[in-house]
Amino acid sequence: MSFNSFGHMFRVMTWGESHGPALGCVIDGCPPGIKFTVAEVQQFLDQRKPGQSRFTTQRKEADAVEVLSGVMAGEENPELLTTTGTPISMMIQNIDQRSKDYSEIKDRYRPGHADYTYDLKYGIRDYRGGGRSSARETAARVAAGAVARKVIVGLTVRGALVQIGDKKINRDNWDWDQVGKNDFFCPDASMVDEWASYLDGIRKDGSSVGAVIEIVAEGVPAGIGAPVYAKLDQDIASHLMSINAVKGVEIGNGFEAASITGVENADEMRMGKGGDVEFLSNNAGGVLGGISTGQPVVARFAVKPTSSILTARKSVTAKGEEVDVRTKGRHDPCVGIRAVPIGEAMVACAIADHYMLHRGQTGRV
């Protein structure tokens, strides 16, 4: 058992802290012969990095990734890297830490944070931004996810923010092309201004708000996953649940399934023109009995409001004193915005892992 890694065959370990000199990941088990460039990894990190709009933390990090091992550069094109089958190590330096911002809460437990539980477990905690409990750790996951996307030819993993607070998108307006055109990864252009105004008010009130993110993976081969204890949707849920601030995960229509009938929920099937089975709906989210159907794999996850807020909240110190805590520093009013590329990465890693397990067990690809 490892406390800092996930996956079975495509295994990822992350390391580093929020205010340490650097953080990174080691990918163990990546197949040899996969080609990628640093620029391809960087494009996903650029989506996650802080300070890109007034709606995210103003910490300034380039999040420039370095690939340290597990690849060979091409002779004709040195930028094109080829995996060797050995561990791939990637590093991202921290360049804009402000540990002094946290000096006032050195001995105070921030409500909603992992301060209290880390102290209970380890007897020591890194109060500088939360250490390993900081969302800064997720940059390494995004780097790993960029490589995972390359394992299955034709795999596409995309994410979008579908709800901030109680304000949901109109799904009839869904347009993937809009996701990269606004600060919210929002597929509904009509919601952008409303979300912007809403978050401005949340920030002025010294508070924060939660969100829901939807991830859609297309090009997932049918038949990957396994029944009972190695389900594809089980591992996707586990991967997503491991992201900071996530409090709920659903696959397909998820909790909505509890409010409809079996007649409505059943994904009916017919034979397609090419002789393949076609589904008439996708309430199952592309997974039945823990095994992929070949339809798009759909997952949603809910993140709670950012725990670091400017409004004072009641708490206690490590010595048992009752205090009020007001968290200074630079924080996201809604962590759901930057969680979109993180969710994409975790789903990509889970699917790549199960693809490799399937290939190893059945000999089929």
N, C-alpha and C positions, 0 to 999 in steps of 0.2 A: 504493500500500500504506500502511495506517495501523497503528501499533502500539497504538493506544488505542481502536479502534472495531471493530464487528462488524456483519454484515448486508449486504444488497445494496440493496434499495429501502427497507425499513424499517431505517435505519442508526442505530446507537447509539454515541455516543462518551462515555466516562466520563472524569472529571478529578478531581484532588484526591488528598490523601494522608491516611494514618491520623491524623497529629498536626498537620496543617495546619488553617487556620481553618474550612475547609468542603470538601465534595466534592459532586459532582453529575454530571448527564448532559445531553447534548444529543441529542434524537431528530430526525433529518433524514429527510424523506420520508414522515412520517405523513400519511395522507389528511386532507383538510379535512372538516369536518362531524361529526367524532366527538365525542360528548358524554361528559364525565366530571366528577367533583368531586374536590377535593383530599382529601376524606375517603375516597373510594374508593381513592386511591393510598396514603393513610396506613394503611389497614387492613392492607395487605400489609407495609409497613415495620414496623408494630407486631409482626408475627409474627417478623420477623428481628432486631429490635433486641436489644441485649445486656441483661443484668441482670434477666431475667424469672424466673429460677429459680436454684437453687444449682448447677444442672448446666451453666450457661453463664457466660461472663466477667462479672464484676461491674462492668465499666465502665458508667457511667450516662449513656446518650445518649437523648435524646427522639426522635432521628431524625425531627424535624418537617420535612416537605417544603414547599418553596416553589416555585410555578410562576412562572417569570420571563418567559416569552415563548411565542409560538406559539399563544395561545388568546385568545378573547374571552369576557368574562363576560356572562351573560344579563341582559337588561333587567328581566325580571320576577323572575328568580331569579339573583342575582349569584354564587351558589355553583356554579351549573351552567356549566361551561366548555365552549366549542366550539372544536375545533382549526381553525386557519386554513390549514393546509398549509405553513406556514413552520416553521423549527426550533423545537422545544419545549425550553426549557431549564428544568431543575429543580435545586434546590440544597438540601443538607442541611448544617447547621452542626455542627461538632465542638465540644462544650462540656465534655468531661471527659477531656482529654488529660493524661497524667502522664509527660511525656518523661523525667523524672528516673529513672523505673523502669528505663530502658534505658541509663543512663550507664555501667554496669559492662561492657556488651557493645559499647561504641562501637567498639572495635578488635578485637573477638572475633567469630568466625564461629559462629553458632548451628547445630549439626548439624540437618539436615533443612530448614533455612530457605533462602531465596534470597540470604542475605547474601553468600556467596562468589561466586555467579554474577553477581549485580548488580555487585559490585566488579570482576570480570573484564571485564564488558561495558562499564560506564560509567566505571570508574575512580573512582567515588564512590558511596556508598550512604546512604540515609536510615535510620539505625539506630533512629530513634524509632518503634517499632512496625512497622518494615518499609516505611514509605512506601507506594508503589504496590503492593508485593507483599502488603500487609496485606489480610485479608478484609474490613476496613472498607470497601474500595472497592466491595464487592458491594451495599451499600445503594443505590447509584445504579442498579444493574441491576434491583433489585426495583422501583424507581420506574418505570423504563422498561417493565418487564414488565406493570405495572398498566395502562398505556396500550395495550400490544400486545394484551391480552385483549379490548379494545374493537373491534379492527379487524374481527373476524369475529363476526357476530351468532350467538349460540348456542354459542360456544366455551367450554368449561369445562376448566381445567387444575388438577389437584389432585396433591398429593404426600404421601408418607408415609415415615416411617423404618421400614425392614423388618429391619434388622440392626444391632446394636451389638456390636463385637468378634465373638465366635463365637456370640452369642446371637441367634437368628432368631425372627421371629414365626411363629405357626401360621396359615398362609394360610386355613385353614378358618374362622378366627375373624375374618376381615377385615370391618371395619365402618367406613365412612368417617365416620360420626357420631362415632366415638371419637377421631378425629384431633385435633379442637379441644378435647378434654376433658382432655388430659394434657400434661405438660411435654415430651413426646418426639415429638409428631406421630405417635403410634403407633396403627395401626388395630386392634390386638389388645389388648383391655383386660387380658387375663391376663398380658401381658408387662410391664406398667408397673411394678409393684412389684419385679419381678426386675431390670429395667434400673436402677431407682433404687438398689437395694442394690449392684448391680455397679459403677455409676459412683461411688458413695460410696467404695467400696474402692479404685478406681483413683485417685481424687483424694487419698486418704489416703496412698497409696503414692508420691505425687509424680509420677505418670505420666499417660498419656492413652491413648485407644483410637480406632480407626477405626469406620466405619459404611457402610451401604448405603442409598441413598434411591431410591425408586421414584416416577416421575412418570407420570401418566395424563392424556392430553388427549382429551376427547370432543367431538363436534361438529366434527371436522376434515373439511372438504369432501374428497370423493374427487377424485383427479386432480391435486392440487398436488404440486410437486416436479418433478424432471427426471432423466433417466437420466445415467449416467456421471459427470459432473463437477459437477453441481448437485443432488445427491440430497437429499431432505428429511431422511432419516436421517443422512446425512453431515454436514449442517449442525447438526442437533440434537446429534450426537456432538461436533462441534467446539465448539459453544456450551457444552455441559456440561463438556467437557475444559478449558475456559478458566477454570473456577471454581477458586479456591485449594484446594489439597490434593487435588484429584481425580486419581486414578491409574488409573481404569478406567471404561469406559462400555459398556453393551450395550443393544441394541434388541430388543424382544420377548423370546423365550426366550434370546437371546444365546448365551453360552458353553455352555449346556445343549444347544444344537443339535448340538454336536460329539459328544455322547454318546448320541444317539438315532438311529433309522433314518429314512430318507426317508418310509416309511409313517407313522411316528409324527409326523414334523415337518410333513407337508403339511397346509395349511389347506384342507380340502375345501369345495366350494361347491355350493349348491343355489339354486333359484329360490324367492323368498319369495312370500307371498300377495299382496303388492302389485305383483308383477312385477319387483322388484329382486333383485339377487344377494345372497345371504346366505352368510356364512362360518360354518362349523361349529366353528372354533377360531381363535385369533389368535396363533399362534407367531411370525408375522412382525412382530408389534408394530404393525400398521396401515400398514406400508410394504412395497411390493413393487417391485423395480427402481428404487428411489429415489422412487417416486410413491405417494401416500397411497391407501389402499383404501376409506376411509370408516369403517373400524373405529377403535376407540380406538387412539391412538398411545401406545405404552408404552416407556419408557426407564428404565434404572437406572444409577446411578453410584456408584462406591466412593470414599470419602475416606480418606486415611491418618490415623493418629493425630496429634493436635496436636503440632507440633514444639517449641513452647515448654512445657517441663516443669521441675519443681522438682528433679528428680534430676540430679546433675551428669553430664555427658557429655564425652568427650574431643574436643578440637578444637584449632584453631590461631588465631593472631592474624594481622593483616594484615602483620606483620613476620616471620612464620614461626616464632613461638614456640609451643611446645606448651603448652596450657592445658586446664583443665576449665571447662566452661560450665554454669551453672545459671541458667535464665531466670526472673527475678522478674517482677512485674507481674500483670495480671489476664487469665487465659486460659481458654478452653473446654477442659474435660477430653475433650469429644467435639465436634468442629466439625460433625459430621454433623447435629446437632439443628437448628442455625440454617441449615444448607444446604438444608433443604426448600423454603422460599419462594424461595430463590435459584434452585434447579433449576426450579421452576415458572416463574419469570420468564424464564429462558433458553429454555425450551421454547416458551413463549408468543411470545417474540420471533422464534424461528426459524419457527414456523408462520405468524405474521402476515407475515413477510418473504416466504415462499414463496407465500402466498395472493396477495400483491400482484404477485409475479413472474408467477404463473399468469394473473392477470387482465390484466396488461400484454401477455403473449405471445399468449394465446388470445382475449381479449376476453370470456371467460366468467367468471362468479363462482360 
